[in-house]
Amino acid sequence: MADKANKNRLQFRPHFKTHQSAEIGEWFRSCGIKMITVSSVSMAGYFAANGWNDIFIAFPVNILEMEPISTLAENIKLHLAVESEEAVEYLSQNLKFNVGVYLKIDTGYHRTGIQADDVSRVEKILQKIEKVPNLNITGIFTHAGHSYDVTSVNDILKIHNDSLGKLIKLKNRLSRKYPGIIVSVGDTPSSSLATDFTGADELRPGNFVFYDVMQYFLGACKPEDIAVALACPVVAKHKERNEIVIYGGVVHLSLDSVTDTKGRKVYGLVVKMTENGWGKPLNDTFVSSLSQEHGIIKAPDEVFNSIEVGDIVGILPIHSCLTANLAKEYYTIDEYLIKKL
């Protein structure tokens, strides 16, 4: 991904909310990365304490966290996300140190942000930011999260081109008055599949560090690209239903799911653990339901008979960001412990 950003002359600001680990963050430094994205003030504090000095909190600024925001702004190059005049007004009255500001733009996901075609509102907020000595306009950014809702590579690329096109149009309008304003994009499906980023200035994907089953189903990666598996003990078997019970439930995997080609809800794919990691997903074997601590695996006869109570199976998560957030730590395949936030 660093190579792709470099090839497209984009500054690379990867999102660290997926791995949330200072040690894994060091892997990024080895690729020359110096600036990062996070999703919370506490996460920014964690990575700042571990030597990262240019951090963008890509979540609408929470004015109730003014004290830790100010502490960060005093010590590092901090960037905040805003989308309302109220937030700008509060920052103008309470922020004592310089921060960069990205304006959150909605290009079709409709989670939050200013509509891309609402130029008058964008300009109004930028004008307020411009009047605050401690606020410096960095750019406009979007998360094209609706790329996760489609079912084909072509649809993902269409969303990428549409979202980027909207931001470029907006930048062209704004750059007359704000010539240094940048365009920042970065959902993992688009970042993985797209080759043309003309008009963008910054790339911010996060999930790509591990990938997951959702990315596989979208066509953004192959099963062998998925770099995390949840190790789950087998605690029971029910031959009459060809079901295997694991210690691994909602509190470990989350309730995210995908629908397979047979119309079945899938909460994870099953792999067998090996000395060197794990193998390919087992044929027609998947986590079919979850409760708080329990996971139920549906398996054909040959797989059911090859797994015993007491075995440990690997579950490739649907959404690695959530599973990693729920886990307390990682182990590499050679049993090296990696701590996280």
N, C-alpha and C positions, 0 to 999 in steps of 0.2 A: 504494500500500500504506500509505503514511503517512496518507493521507486516510481509508482504511478503519479504521485503528487509532484515529484521532481520532474518527471517527463512532461507533465502538463503545466509546469511553472506555477504550481500552487503552493502556498505556504501550508504546512501540514500541522494541524492542531488536533491530534486524536483525542477521542473521548475516553476517559479513564473510568467511567461509571461501570463498565462491564467487569473489569478485573479487580478494581479497588485495592491494588497491591503495590506498595512502594517497590518491592523487589521486581515485580513484573514491569513496573515503570522503567526500571533500569534497562530492560531489553530495548525499550524505545530510544533511550539515550544513545545506545550503541549504533542506532540508525541515524543519529544526528538530530533527533527531535529535541527542541528546546521549549516548546510551548504546548499547553494541553488544555483540554476541556473537561469540566466536571459538572455534576448535576446538583450539588448542594454546597452550602457554606461549610459544613463540617468536613466534607470531602476535600474542599479547597484547602482547609486548614491542615488536614492530614498530609496532603502532597506538598504544601508549602513547607511544612516541618521536615519534609524529606528532600528538600533542595530544589523544588520546582518554583521558579520565580516569575513565570508568565502564565497566568491561569484565567480562563474564561469560565464563569459559572453560567451555563446555558439553561438557566431556569429563571422565570420572571422574578426579579428582585423581591425578596420578602422583607418588607420594612421592619418587621418585628425582630429581625436579626441584625439590626444596625450596629450593635456593639462589636460582634465578631467580624462583620464586614469592614468596619473601620480599622480594626486591628490588622486585617489582611492588607487593606489598602495602604497602610502605613509602611508595611514591610516588603510587599512584592508589587509587581506590575499586574494589577487586577482589572478584569473586565466584567461588567455586569450586563444582564439582559433586561431590557425594559420594554413595555408595550403600553404604558398609560401615563397620562399627564400627572396623575396622583403620585406615582412612584418618583417621577422626576422632581416634583415639588418637594416631596419628603427628603429626597437626597440633597436637594439644594439647601435645605435648612439644617441638615444633620451631618452631612459628610464633610470631614475636615481635610481629607487627603485626595489626591488625584486618582481617578479611575477611568478606564475606557468604557464606552457604552456601545453595545450592539442593540439594534432595534429588531424585535421579534416580528417576523412577517409570516402570515398564513398564506401558503401557496396551494392549499387544497386539502390539507389534513384536517382542518377545523377543530383542532384541540385547543389552541390558543394562538394569540398573535393578531396583528393588524392585517386586515385583508390587503392583498398585494395591490389591488386597484384603488384603494382608498388613499390616494396621494395627498389629499388635503389634510387628513389626520396625521399621516406620516410627517408631513412638513411642519405641522403645528407642534408635534412633539419634539422634532429636531430643533425647532426654533427655541423651545423652552430649554432644551439641553444646552444649546449654544450660549445661553445667557448665564449658565452656571460655571463659575471659574474652575471648579474641581472636576467637571465632567468633560471628557473628550470623546467626540464621536468617532467610533472605530469602524462600524459597518452595519449592514443589514444581514440578517441570517434567517434560515428556515430549517425545519426538520420535515422532510417530505415523508412522514410516517405512513401515509396512505400507500406507499410502495409495498408495505407488508400485507396489504389487503387484496392484492391482485394475484393472478394465477399463472402468469406467463412472463418470460423475459422481455418480450416486446412491450407488454403493459408497463413493466418497471421502467424501461428506457423511455417510454412515452411520458411517464410521470416525471422522470428526471429532466427531460427536455422542456416540458411544460413549466415545471417549478423554476428551473434555471432561467428560462426565457422571461418569466414574470419578474424575477429579481433583476435581471439585466435591464429590462425596460424601466424598472423603478430606479435603478442606479443611474441610468442615462438621464433621467429627469432630475435626479438629485445632485449629480456630480457637477452641474453648473455652479451650484452654490457650495457644495461640499466635495471638492475635487479629490480628496484622499479617501473617500468612503469605499469600503470593500464589500464584496459579495462572498458570503460564507455558506457552504452547503455540506451535506455529509451523512445521509442515511446509508447504512451498510449495503443494502441491495443495489442501490444506484452506484455507490462508490466501487463496488466489486465488479459490476457488469458494464458500466459506461466507459467509453474510451474518449469521448469528447466533452471537455469541461470548459470550452471557450466562453469567456465572459466571467467565469468564477475566479476568485482570488484565493480562497481558502477551503480546505477539505477537513471535515471533522467526524469521520466514522468512528465507531467504538466496538461494536459487536464482532467485527472481523478478527479481533485478536484470538477469539475462540471459535467463532461461528456456532451453529446449532442446527437442530432439525428443521426449524422454520426456514432458515436460510437455504437449507438443502431442498426443501419442498418448493421454495421460490425459484430455485435454479441459480442462486448466488454462490453456491459452493458444492463440493462433492462430499459424500459421507466421510471420506478419509481426511478431509480438511477440518472436521470437527475435533477440536483439541481438548475438550473436557468431557468427562463422563462421571456421573455420580455413582460411587461404589455402594451397592445395596445388598445386604445379607438376605438370603432366601430363608423365610421362617416357616412356610407351610406350602403344601401342594394339594390340589383338589382335582383328582383324575376325572371325576364325573363331569367337570366343567372345563377340563384342560386349562386350569388357572393356577398360576404360581403367585404366592403372596410374598412381597418383599417389605423390608423395613425401609420405606422411602415413600413419603406421602406429600401432601400439599405443602407442609412446612419445610420440605426439602426441594421440591420441584416446582412449586407454584401451580396454579390451575390453568396455565396457558396450554392450548392444544392446537392441533392442526387436523384437518379432515383428509383421509387418504383417498385413493382412487375408488375404493369400495364404499365410500360414504361413512367410514368409521372414525370416531374421535380418537386421536392418538395423543397421549400425554408423555410419550417418550419412546425411543427405539432401544432395543435390548442388544447388548454386545457381550461376548464372553471375554473376561479378563485374561491376559496372557503375561508372560514374563516381560514382554516388550511393550505393554500397553493393553490394546484390545483389538479384536478382529472386526470384520465387517458386520453391519446390522444383521441379526439372525432372521432367516426367512419367515415372513408372515408372523413375526413375534413383536408385540408392542405392549406398552402400558395402556390398559383399556379403561381404568378408573382409578381415582385417588380419593382417600379420605385424609384425616389429619396426619396420621403416621403410616397408614397402610397404602401400599400400591399393589394393584392387581395386574398381572401379566397374562395376556392371552397367547397361547403357543400351540403350534401343531404337534402331533404325536412325537415326531423325532426330536424336536427341541425339548418338549416337556419331559421326555424320558432321559434326556442327557443332563438335566439339571437336578441337583439334589438339595434337600434341606441342609443348610450350613454353607452352601456355596455362596460366593459373592459374584453378582452379575453387575455389569456396567449399564447405566441408563444414559443414553445421549439425550440431553435436555431439549425441550422444545425452544425455550428461551434462555440462553446461557446467562444473560445479564441477571435475570431473576434468580436462577439457581445459584449462581456465584454469590449473589447478595445474601442468600439464605444460608450458604455454607460459611463456616467460620475460618476455614483454611484450605489450602490445596496441598496435595502430595504429587510430586512428579512420579513418573513410572519407575524411577529408581529410588523411590521412597524419601526423597528430599522434601522437607516441610517448607512451604511458602506461606507466610502470614499475610493477612489482609486487614483492611479497615474494620 
